[in-house]
Amino acid sequence: MFFSHSVKEGDSASLLKFLEVGLLILHSYDRVKYADVVLLFLAKIYAILTEKLAFEPLQNTYFNNSGKAGRNVLLTLRMDHLNNLLTIALKQLASQITEASAQRNSKSLSTL
């Protein structure tokens, strides 16, 4: 079997193996456009980037706040949520807003 071990979330090596198999499947079903995109991504991972930098695009895509399986959120969506919360917090300050209070509110959002 292809995955003989259990796959943890954020397991970059298993994701790379999946992409390699996906590339073969896409090519065999004549999905050349998608196969080219996967091949270009794998070429960047293996040929251009160093080993340390190669796993960063795979690991820095999702955020898991709870630590439980299946509760991942895209980092871009998390940043959108944080920006929305900051906007609401700054509107609550109304006329009492200062640069120091805005900085204090923005720093406290990451702990929420």
C-alpha positions in Angstrom: 0.0 0.0 0.0 1.2 3.5 -0.7 0.6 4.9 2.8 1.8 2.1 5.1 2.1 4.5 8.1 -0.4 6.8 9.7 -0.3 10.3 8.2 -0.3 13.2 10.6 -1.5 16.7 9.7 1.3 18.7 8.3 3.3 15.7 7.3 5.2 17.2 4.4 6.9 14.0 3.2 3.5 12.3 2.8 2.1 15.3 0.9 5.1 15.2 -1.5 4.4 11.5 -2.1 0.8 12.3 -2.8 1.7 15.0 -5.3 4.0 12.6 -7.1 1.2 10.0 -7.4 -1.2 12.7 -8.3 1.1 13.9 -11.1 1.1 10.4 -12.6 -2.7 10.1 -12.3 -3.2 13.5 -13.9 -0.9 12.6 -16.8 -2.5 9.3 -17.4 -5.9 10.9 -17.7 -4.6 13.6 -20.1 -5.1 16.4 -17.7 -1.9 18.1 -19.0 -2.7 21.6 -17.7 -3.0 20.3 -14.1 -0.1 17.9 -14.4 2.1 20.8 -15.6 1.2 22.9 -12.5 2.0 20.0 -10.2 5.2 19.3 -12.0 6.3 22.9 -11.8 5.5 22.9 -8.0 7.5 19.7 -7.5 10.4 21.1 -9.6 10.5 24.2 -7.3 10.5 22.0 -4.3 13.2 19.5 -5.3 15.4 21.5 -7.7 15.4 25.2 -6.8 14.9 25.5 -3.1 17.1 24.2 -0.4 15.8 21.3 1.7 14.9 23.6 4.6 13.1 26.1 2.4 11.4 23.3 0.4 9.1 22.3 3.2 8.1 25.8 4.2 5.3 26.2 1.5 3.9 22.9 2.6 4.0 23.5 6.4 3.1 27.2 6.5 -0.3 26.9 4.7 -2.7 26.0 7.6 -3.2 27.0 11.2 -4.6 24.7 13.8 -5.7 26.7 16.9 -7.3 23.8 18.8 -4.6 21.1 18.2 -7.3 18.6 17.2 -7.3 16.7 13.9 -9.3 18.2 11.1 -9.6 21.7 12.6 -7.2 23.4 10.2 -7.9 26.9 8.8 -6.0 28.5 5.9 -3.6 31.2 7.1 -5.1 33.8 4.8 -8.5 33.1 6.2 -7.1 33.5 9.7 -5.6 36.8 8.8 -8.9 38.0 7.4 -10.6 37.0 10.7 -8.0 38.9 12.7 -8.3 42.0 10.5 -12.0 41.9 10.9 -11.7 41.6 14.7 -9.2 44.5 14.8 -11.6 46.7 12.8 -14.4 45.9 15.2 -12.2 46.6 18.2 -11.0 49.9 16.8 -14.5 51.0 16.1 -15.4 50.3 19.7 -12.7 52.8 20.8 -14.5 55.5 18.9 -13.2 59.0 19.9 -10.7 57.5 22.5 -8.5 56.0 19.9 -4.8 56.7 20.1 -1.9 55.0 18.4 -0.9 53.3 21.6 -4.4 51.8 22.2 -4.5 50.7 18.6 -1.2 48.9 19.0 -2.3 47.3 22.3 -5.5 46.0 20.6 -3.7 44.6 17.6 -1.1 42.8 19.8 -3.9 41.3 22.0 -5.7 39.7 19.0 -3.2 37.0 18.5 -3.9 35.6 22.0 -7.6 35.4 21.4 
